[in-house]
Amino acid sequence: MGGVEMNLDKGFTDKWSGADFKAGRQTLNGAQAFAYVRTRHAFVGSDLDRTKNQQKFLSTLASQVATPGTLLNPFTLYPDMSAGLDTLVVDKDKNPYQLGKMLFAMKDVSGGDGRPMNMPVSGSVGGNLQWDRPKVKQLVDELKNDDPVTVTSDS
């Protein structure tokens, strides 16, 4: 792909992941992308912020791959898919059509009807996050009943 173009709201460094980023638009190579999605020590919210970065990265990656220029060009599609499939584990019965649907669903997380979120938490005790039990119950009920999700992880 030649990298993933990301727009970072703020710069950060993390000696454990190797991340060293300035704010703004930049193209991440493989090593930088790995450092970006692994970073947690640079943030106050640590693991929660890391999952938000991972969601943002996957959505951005999917948006950049799921374009007609990539999907309709076998010379672009097959190398990109091969590189991704080496690191992606899926059920053995998944076919290319289902993988394509998954890619478009990932793209829609931040660009369409989808919404990225973390489990709602109410704080932490001894360094361990505590779930906001009423919100988690509401979230599980909404998902189980296929209702629109009204719970947010931020409020």
PyMOL commands that place a pseudoatom at each C-alpha (Angstrom):
pseudoatom trace, name=CA, resn=MET, resi=1, chain=A, elem=C, hetatm=0, pos=[0.000, 0.000, 0.000]
pseudoatom trace, name=CA, resn=GLY, resi=2, chain=A, elem=C, hetatm=0, pos=[2.892, 2.343, 0.517]
pseudoatom trace, name=CA, resn=GLY, resi=3, chain=A, elem=C, hetatm=0, pos=[1.769, 3.185, 4.053]
pseudoatom trace, name=CA, resn=VAL, resi=4, chain=A, elem=C, hetatm=0, pos=[-1.361, 4.385, 5.803]
pseudoatom trace, name=CA, resn=GLU, resi=5, chain=A, elem=C, hetatm=0, pos=[-2.044, 8.102, 5.828]
pseudoatom trace, name=CA, resn=MET, resi=6, chain=A, elem=C, hetatm=0, pos=[-3.140, 9.172, 9.305]
pseudoatom trace, name=CA, resn=ASN, resi=7, chain=A, elem=C, hetatm=0, pos=[-4.052, 12.540, 10.732]
pseudoatom trace, name=CA, resn=LEU, resi=8, chain=A, elem=C, hetatm=0, pos=[-2.955, 12.607, 14.373]
pseudoatom trace, name=CA, resn=ASP, resi=9, chain=A, elem=C, hetatm=0, pos=[-4.681, 15.088, 16.670]
pseudoatom trace, name=CA, resn=LYS, resi=10, chain=A, elem=C, hetatm=0, pos=[-1.681, 15.263, 18.972]
pseudoatom trace, name=CA, resn=GLY, resi=11, chain=A, elem=C, hetatm=0, pos=[1.911, 14.149, 18.999]
pseudoatom trace, name=CA, resn=PHE, resi=12, chain=A, elem=C, hetatm=0, pos=[3.195, 11.546, 21.453]
pseudoatom trace, name=CA, resn=THR, resi=13, chain=A, elem=C, hetatm=0, pos=[6.142, 9.348, 22.290]
pseudoatom trace, name=CA, resn=ASP, resi=14, chain=A, elem=C, hetatm=0, pos=[6.259, 5.971, 24.010]
pseudoatom trace, name=CA, resn=LYS, resi=15, chain=A, elem=C, hetatm=0, pos=[9.627, 4.354, 24.634]
pseudoatom trace, name=CA, resn=TRP, resi=16, chain=A, elem=C, hetatm=0, pos=[8.012, 0.929, 25.146]
pseudoatom trace, name=CA, resn=SER, resi=17, chain=A, elem=C, hetatm=0, pos=[6.273, 0.804, 21.749]
pseudoatom trace, name=CA, resn=GLY, resi=18, chain=A, elem=C, hetatm=0, pos=[8.856, 2.909, 19.906]
pseudoatom trace, name=CA, resn=ALA, resi=19, chain=A, elem=C, hetatm=0, pos=[6.251, 5.522, 18.975]
pseudoatom trace, name=CA, resn=ASP, resi=20, chain=A, elem=C, hetatm=0, pos=[7.503, 9.018, 18.231]
pseudoatom trace, name=CA, resn=PHE, resi=21, chain=A, elem=C, hetatm=0, pos=[4.860, 11.049, 16.415]
pseudoatom trace, name=CA, resn=LYS, resi=22, chain=A, elem=C, hetatm=0, pos=[4.175, 14.709, 15.824]
pseudoatom trace, name=CA, resn=ALA, resi=23, chain=A, elem=C, hetatm=0, pos=[0.641, 16.009, 15.423]
pseudoatom trace, name=CA, resn=GLY, resi=24, chain=A, elem=C, hetatm=0, pos=[-0.704, 16.305, 11.883]
pseudoatom trace, name=CA, resn=ARG, resi=25, chain=A, elem=C, hetatm=0, pos=[-1.016, 14.340, 8.662]
pseudoatom trace, name=CA, resn=GLN, resi=26, chain=A, elem=C, hetatm=0, pos=[1.622, 11.690, 7.988]
pseudoatom trace, name=CA, resn=THR, resi=27, chain=A, elem=C, hetatm=0, pos=[2.034, 8.366, 6.244]
pseudoatom trace, name=CA, resn=LEU, resi=28, chain=A, elem=C, hetatm=0, pos=[2.866, 5.511, 8.596]
pseudoatom trace, name=CA, resn=ASN, resi=29, chain=A, elem=C, hetatm=0, pos=[5.020, 2.645, 7.363]
pseudoatom trace, name=CA, resn=GLY, resi=30, chain=A, elem=C, hetatm=0, pos=[4.641, -0.839, 8.856]
pseudoatom trace, name=CA, resn=ALA, resi=31, chain=A, elem=C, hetatm=0, pos=[6.910, -0.288, 11.869]
pseudoatom trace, name=CA, resn=GLN, resi=32, chain=A, elem=C, hetatm=0, pos=[5.317, 3.082, 12.632]
pseudoatom trace, name=CA, resn=ALA, resi=33, chain=A, elem=C, hetatm=0, pos=[1.811, 1.635, 12.299]
pseudoatom trace, name=CA, resn=PHE, resi=34, chain=A, elem=C, hetatm=0, pos=[2.726, -1.156, 14.705]
pseudoatom trace, name=CA, resn=ALA, resi=35, chain=A, elem=C, hetatm=0, pos=[4.113, 1.362, 17.207]
pseudoatom trace, name=CA, resn=TYR, resi=36, chain=A, elem=C, hetatm=0, pos=[0.978, 3.508, 16.811]
pseudoatom trace, name=CA, resn=VAL, resi=37, chain=A, elem=C, hetatm=0, pos=[-1.466, 0.686, 17.585]
pseudoatom trace, name=CA, resn=ARG, resi=38, chain=A, elem=C, hetatm=0, pos=[0.670, -0.667, 20.460]
pseudoatom trace, name=CA, resn=THR, resi=39, chain=A, elem=C, hetatm=0, pos=[1.161, 2.663, 22.284]
pseudoatom trace, name=CA, resn=ARG, resi=40, chain=A, elem=C, hetatm=0, pos=[-0.441, 2.896, 25.690]
pseudoatom trace, name=CA, resn=HIS, resi=41, chain=A, elem=C, hetatm=0, pos=[2.128, 4.450, 28.018]
pseudoatom trace, name=CA, resn=ALA, resi=42, chain=A, elem=C, hetatm=0, pos=[1.886, 7.856, 26.316]
pseudoatom trace, name=CA, resn=PHE, resi=43, chain=A, elem=C, hetatm=0, pos=[-1.719, 8.373, 27.414]
pseudoatom trace, name=CA, resn=VAL, resi=44, chain=A, elem=C, hetatm=0, pos=[-3.501, 8.986, 30.693]
pseudoatom trace, name=CA, resn=GLY, resi=45, chain=A, elem=C, hetatm=0, pos=[-6.212, 6.491, 29.732]
pseudoatom trace, name=CA, resn=SER, resi=46, chain=A, elem=C, hetatm=0, pos=[-3.568, 3.925, 28.651]
pseudoatom trace, name=CA, resn=ASP, resi=47, chain=A, elem=C, hetatm=0, pos=[-5.427, 0.860, 27.380]
pseudoatom trace, name=CA, resn=LEU, resi=48, chain=A, elem=C, hetatm=0, pos=[-8.641, 2.725, 26.549]
pseudoatom trace, name=CA, resn=ASP, resi=49, chain=A, elem=C, hetatm=0, pos=[-6.737, 5.265, 24.474]
pseudoatom trace, name=CA, resn=ARG, resi=50, chain=A, elem=C, hetatm=0, pos=[-4.818, 2.435, 22.828]
pseudoatom trace, name=CA, resn=THR, resi=51, chain=A, elem=C, hetatm=0, pos=[-8.077, 0.780, 21.723]
pseudoatom trace, name=CA, resn=LYS, resi=52, chain=A, elem=C, hetatm=0, pos=[-9.303, 4.107, 20.341]
pseudoatom trace, name=CA, resn=ASN, resi=53, chain=A, elem=C, hetatm=0, pos=[-6.079, 4.415, 18.324]
pseudoatom trace, name=CA, resn=GLN, resi=54, chain=A, elem=C, hetatm=0, pos=[-6.487, 0.840, 17.095]
pseudoatom trace, name=CA, resn=GLN, resi=55, chain=A, elem=C, hetatm=0, pos=[-10.057, 1.541, 16.010]
pseudoatom trace, name=CA, resn=LYS, resi=56, chain=A, elem=C, hetatm=0, pos=[-8.999, 4.738, 14.250]
pseudoatom trace, name=CA, resn=PHE, resi=57, chain=A, elem=C, hetatm=0, pos=[-6.132, 2.971, 12.497]
pseudoatom trace, name=CA, resn=LEU, resi=58, chain=A, elem=C, hetatm=0, pos=[-8.252, 0.019, 11.286]
pseudoatom trace, name=CA, resn=SER, resi=59, chain=A, elem=C, hetatm=0, pos=[-10.987, 2.338, 10.069]
pseudoatom trace, name=CA, resn=THR, resi=60, chain=A, elem=C, hetatm=0, pos=[-8.454, 4.523, 8.238]
pseudoatom trace, name=CA, resn=LEU, resi=61, chain=A, elem=C, hetatm=0, pos=[-6.734, 1.486, 6.742]
pseudoatom trace, name=CA, resn=ALA, resi=62, chain=A, elem=C, hetatm=0, pos=[-10.051, 0.053, 5.561]
pseudoatom trace, name=CA, resn=SER, resi=63, chain=A, elem=C, hetatm=0, pos=[-11.066, 3.413, 4.063]
pseudoatom trace, name=CA, resn=GLN, resi=64, chain=A, elem=C, hetatm=0, pos=[-7.819, 3.621, 2.118]
pseudoatom trace, name=CA, resn=VAL, resi=65, chain=A, elem=C, hetatm=0, pos=[-7.977, 0.021, 0.881]
pseudoatom trace, name=CA, resn=ALA, resi=66, chain=A, elem=C, hetatm=0, pos=[-11.706, -0.120, 0.114]
pseudoatom trace, name=CA, resn=THR, resi=67, chain=A, elem=C, hetatm=0, pos=[-11.587, 2.185, -2.902]
pseudoatom trace, name=CA, resn=PRO, resi=68, chain=A, elem=C, hetatm=0, pos=[-12.440, 1.352, -6.508]
pseudoatom trace, name=CA, resn=GLY, resi=69, chain=A, elem=C, hetatm=0, pos=[-8.821, 2.028, -7.477]
pseudoatom trace, name=CA, resn=THR, resi=70, chain=A, elem=C, hetatm=0, pos=[-7.683, -0.753, -5.159]
pseudoatom trace, name=CA, resn=LEU, resi=71, chain=A, elem=C, hetatm=0, pos=[-10.592, -3.197, -5.326]
pseudoatom trace, name=CA, resn=LEU, resi=72, chain=A, elem=C, hetatm=0, pos=[-10.882, -3.164, -9.128]
pseudoatom trace, name=CA, resn=ASN, resi=73, chain=A, elem=C, hetatm=0, pos=[-7.155, -3.385, -9.826]
pseudoatom trace, name=CA, resn=PRO, resi=74, chain=A, elem=C, hetatm=0, pos=[-5.826, -6.924, -9.284]
pseudoatom trace, name=CA, resn=PHE, resi=75, chain=A, elem=C, hetatm=0, pos=[-2.222, -5.673, -9.384]
pseudoatom trace, name=CA, resn=THR, resi=76, chain=A, elem=C, hetatm=0, pos=[-3.005, -3.525, -6.328]
pseudoatom trace, name=CA, resn=LEU, resi=77, chain=A, elem=C, hetatm=0, pos=[-5.623, -5.680, -4.613]
pseudoatom trace, name=CA, resn=TYR, resi=78, chain=A, elem=C, hetatm=0, pos=[-3.778, -9.002, -4.452]
pseudoatom trace, name=CA, resn=PRO, resi=79, chain=A, elem=C, hetatm=0, pos=[-0.520, -7.689, -2.956]
pseudoatom trace, name=CA, resn=ASP, resi=80, chain=A, elem=C, hetatm=0, pos=[-2.454, -5.625, -0.396]
pseudoatom trace, name=CA, resn=MET, resi=81, chain=A, elem=C, hetatm=0, pos=[-4.729, -8.558, 0.492]
pseudoatom trace, name=CA, resn=SER, resi=82, chain=A, elem=C, hetatm=0, pos=[-1.789, -10.955, 0.706]
pseudoatom trace, name=CA, resn=ALA, resi=83, chain=A, elem=C, hetatm=0, pos=[0.076, -8.647, 3.070]
pseudoatom trace, name=CA, resn=GLY, resi=84, chain=A, elem=C, hetatm=0, pos=[-2.992, -8.265, 5.273]
pseudoatom trace, name=CA, resn=LEU, resi=85, chain=A, elem=C, hetatm=0, pos=[-4.016, -11.904, 5.236]
pseudoatom trace, name=CA, resn=ASP, resi=86, chain=A, elem=C, hetatm=0, pos=[-0.601, -12.971, 6.515]
pseudoatom trace, name=CA, resn=THR, resi=87, chain=A, elem=C, hetatm=0, pos=[-1.483, -11.258, 9.804]
pseudoatom trace, name=CA, resn=LEU, resi=88, chain=A, elem=C, hetatm=0, pos=[-5.267, -11.764, 9.868]
pseudoatom trace, name=CA, resn=VAL, resi=89, chain=A, elem=C, hetatm=0, pos=[-6.831, -14.907, 11.284]
pseudoatom trace, name=CA, resn=VAL, resi=90, chain=A, elem=C, hetatm=0, pos=[-10.385, -15.676, 10.165]
pseudoatom trace, name=CA, resn=ASP, resi=91, chain=A, elem=C, hetatm=0, pos=[-12.650, -18.714, 10.183]
pseudoatom trace, name=CA, resn=LYS, resi=92, chain=A, elem=C, hetatm=0, pos=[-11.757, -21.315, 7.571]
pseudoatom trace, name=CA, resn=ASP, resi=93, chain=A, elem=C, hetatm=0, pos=[-15.200, -21.015, 5.955]
pseudoatom trace, name=CA, resn=LYS, resi=94, chain=A, elem=C, hetatm=0, pos=[-14.822, -17.288, 5.187]
pseudoatom trace, name=CA, resn=ASN, resi=95, chain=A, elem=C, hetatm=0, pos=[-14.810, -16.563, 1.469]
pseudoatom trace, name=CA, resn=PRO, resi=96, chain=A, elem=C, hetatm=0, pos=[-13.507, -13.449, -0.330]
pseudoatom trace, name=CA, resn=TYR, resi=97, chain=A, elem=C, hetatm=0, pos=[-17.003, -11.936, -0.505]
pseudoatom trace, name=CA, resn=GLN, resi=98, chain=A, elem=C, hetatm=0, pos=[-17.425, -12.207, 3.279]
pseudoatom trace, name=CA, resn=LEU, resi=99, chain=A, elem=C, hetatm=0, pos=[-13.950, -10.748, 3.845]
pseudoatom trace, name=CA, resn=GLY, resi=100, chain=A, elem=C, hetatm=0, pos=[-14.874, -7.841, 1.574]
pseudoatom trace, name=CA, resn=LYS, resi=101, chain=A, elem=C, hetatm=0, pos=[-18.030, -7.242, 3.607]
pseudoatom trace, name=CA, resn=MET, resi=102, chain=A, elem=C, hetatm=0, pos=[-15.924, -7.236, 6.766]
pseudoatom trace, name=CA, resn=LEU, resi=103, chain=A, elem=C, hetatm=0, pos=[-13.559, -4.692, 5.213]
pseudoatom trace, name=CA, resn=PHE, resi=104, chain=A, elem=C, hetatm=0, pos=[-16.445, -2.376, 4.311]
pseudoatom trace, name=CA, resn=ALA, resi=105, chain=A, elem=C, hetatm=0, pos=[-17.910, -2.785, 7.811]
pseudoatom trace, name=CA, resn=MET, resi=106, chain=A, elem=C, hetatm=0, pos=[-14.553, -1.720, 9.285]
pseudoatom trace, name=CA, resn=LYS, resi=107, chain=A, elem=C, hetatm=0, pos=[-14.534, 1.256, 6.947]
pseudoatom trace, name=CA, resn=ASP, resi=108, chain=A, elem=C, hetatm=0, pos=[-18.001, 2.261, 8.159]
pseudoatom trace, name=CA, resn=VAL, resi=109, chain=A, elem=C, hetatm=0, pos=[-16.995, 2.321, 11.829]
pseudoatom trace, name=CA, resn=SER, resi=110, chain=A, elem=C, hetatm=0, pos=[-15.962, 5.954, 11.624]
pseudoatom trace, name=CA, resn=GLY, resi=111, chain=A, elem=C, hetatm=0, pos=[-17.067, 6.913, 8.134]
pseudoatom trace, name=CA, resn=GLY, resi=112, chain=A, elem=C, hetatm=0, pos=[-20.644, 5.689, 8.052]
pseudoatom trace, name=CA, resn=ASP, resi=113, chain=A, elem=C, hetatm=0, pos=[-23.338, 4.427, 10.383]
pseudoatom trace, name=CA, resn=GLY, resi=114, chain=A, elem=C, hetatm=0, pos=[-20.948, 2.649, 12.736]
pseudoatom trace, name=CA, resn=ARG, resi=115, chain=A, elem=C, hetatm=0, pos=[-19.508, 4.047, 15.917]
pseudoatom trace, name=CA, resn=PRO, resi=116, chain=A, elem=C, hetatm=0, pos=[-16.345, 2.956, 17.684]
pseudoatom trace, name=CA, resn=MET, resi=117, chain=A, elem=C, hetatm=0, pos=[-16.565, 2.636, 21.442]
pseudoatom trace, name=CA, resn=ASN, resi=118, chain=A, elem=C, hetatm=0, pos=[-15.025, 1.080, 24.514]
pseudoatom trace, name=CA, resn=MET, resi=119, chain=A, elem=C, hetatm=0, pos=[-16.860, -0.624, 27.324]
pseudoatom trace, name=CA, resn=PRO, resi=120, chain=A, elem=C, hetatm=0, pos=[-18.266, 2.021, 29.692]
pseudoatom trace, name=CA, resn=VAL, resi=121, chain=A, elem=C, hetatm=0, pos=[-16.162, 2.348, 32.837]
pseudoatom trace, name=CA, resn=SER, resi=122, chain=A, elem=C, hetatm=0, pos=[-16.857, 4.139, 36.109]
pseudoatom trace, name=CA, resn=GLY, resi=123, chain=A, elem=C, hetatm=0, pos=[-13.264, 4.514, 37.262]
pseudoatom trace, name=CA, resn=SER, resi=124, chain=A, elem=C, hetatm=0, pos=[-10.458, 2.300, 38.477]
pseudoatom trace, name=CA, resn=VAL, resi=125, chain=A, elem=C, hetatm=0, pos=[-9.489, 0.543, 41.673]
pseudoatom trace, name=CA, resn=GLY, resi=126, chain=A, elem=C, hetatm=0, pos=[-5.890, -0.466, 42.249]
pseudoatom trace, name=CA, resn=GLY, resi=127, chain=A, elem=C, hetatm=0, pos=[-5.036, 0.231, 38.608]
pseudoatom trace, name=CA, resn=ASN, resi=128, chain=A, elem=C, hetatm=0, pos=[-7.872, -1.980, 37.333]
pseudoatom trace, name=CA, resn=LEU, resi=129, chain=A, elem=C, hetatm=0, pos=[-10.709, -0.480, 35.338]
pseudoatom trace, name=CA, resn=GLN, resi=130, chain=A, elem=C, hetatm=0, pos=[-14.174, -0.911, 36.817]
pseudoatom trace, name=CA, resn=TRP, resi=131, chain=A, elem=C, hetatm=0, pos=[-17.078, -1.367, 34.445]
pseudoatom trace, name=CA, resn=ASP, resi=132, chain=A, elem=C, hetatm=0, pos=[-20.034, 0.945, 34.774]
pseudoatom trace, name=CA, resn=ARG, resi=133, chain=A, elem=C, hetatm=0, pos=[-22.413, -1.948, 35.458]
pseudoatom trace, name=CA, resn=PRO, resi=134, chain=A, elem=C, hetatm=0, pos=[-25.721, -0.191, 34.642]
pseudoatom trace, name=CA, resn=LYS, resi=135, chain=A, elem=C, hetatm=0, pos=[-24.332, 1.086, 31.326]
pseudoatom trace, name=CA, resn=VAL, resi=136, chain=A, elem=C, hetatm=0, pos=[-22.801, -2.294, 30.464]
pseudoatom trace, name=CA, resn=LYS, resi=137, chain=A, elem=C, hetatm=0, pos=[-26.137, -4.019, 31.156]
pseudoatom trace, name=CA, resn=GLN, resi=138, chain=A, elem=C, hetatm=0, pos=[-27.937, -1.470, 28.976]
pseudoatom trace, name=CA, resn=LEU, resi=139, chain=A, elem=C, hetatm=0, pos=[-25.348, -1.918, 26.201]
pseudoatom trace, name=CA, resn=VAL, resi=140, chain=A, elem=C, hetatm=0, pos=[-25.611, -5.720, 26.291]
pseudoatom trace, name=CA, resn=ASP, resi=141, chain=A, elem=C, hetatm=0, pos=[-29.417, -5.517, 26.229]
pseudoatom trace, name=CA, resn=GLU, resi=142, chain=A, elem=C, hetatm=0, pos=[-29.352, -3.133, 23.243]
pseudoatom trace, name=CA, resn=LEU, resi=143, chain=A, elem=C, hetatm=0, pos=[-26.957, -5.380, 21.318]
pseudoatom trace, name=CA, resn=LYS, resi=144, chain=A, elem=C, hetatm=0, pos=[-28.831, -8.560, 22.230]
pseudoatom trace, name=CA, resn=ASN, resi=145, chain=A, elem=C, hetatm=0, pos=[-32.161, -7.052, 21.123]
pseudoatom trace, name=CA, resn=ASP, resi=146, chain=A, elem=C, hetatm=0, pos=[-30.625, -5.528, 17.969]
pseudoatom trace, name=CA, resn=ASP, resi=147, chain=A, elem=C, hetatm=0, pos=[-31.711, -2.086, 19.184]
pseudoatom trace, name=CA, resn=PRO, resi=148, chain=A, elem=C, hetatm=0, pos=[-29.828, 1.127, 18.339]
pseudoatom trace, name=CA, resn=VAL, resi=149, chain=A, elem=C, hetatm=0, pos=[-26.952, 1.612, 20.788]
pseudoatom trace, name=CA, resn=THR, resi=150, chain=A, elem=C, hetatm=0, pos=[-27.583, 4.636, 22.964]
pseudoatom trace, name=CA, resn=VAL, resi=151, chain=A, elem=C, hetatm=0, pos=[-24.874, 3.959, 25.551]
pseudoatom trace, name=CA, resn=THR, resi=152, chain=A, elem=C, hetatm=0, pos=[-21.629, 5.886, 25.213]
pseudoatom trace, name=CA, resn=SER, resi=153, chain=A, elem=C, hetatm=0, pos=[-18.313, 5.049, 26.785]
pseudoatom trace, name=CA, resn=ASP, resi=154, chain=A, elem=C, hetatm=0, pos=[-17.540, 8.716, 27.470]
pseudoatom trace, name=CA, resn=SER, resi=155, chain=A, elem=C, hetatm=0, pos=[-20.510, 9.819, 29.536]
for i in range(1, 155): cmd.bond("trace and resi %d" % i, "trace and resi %d" % (i + 1))
show_as sticks, trace
zoom trace
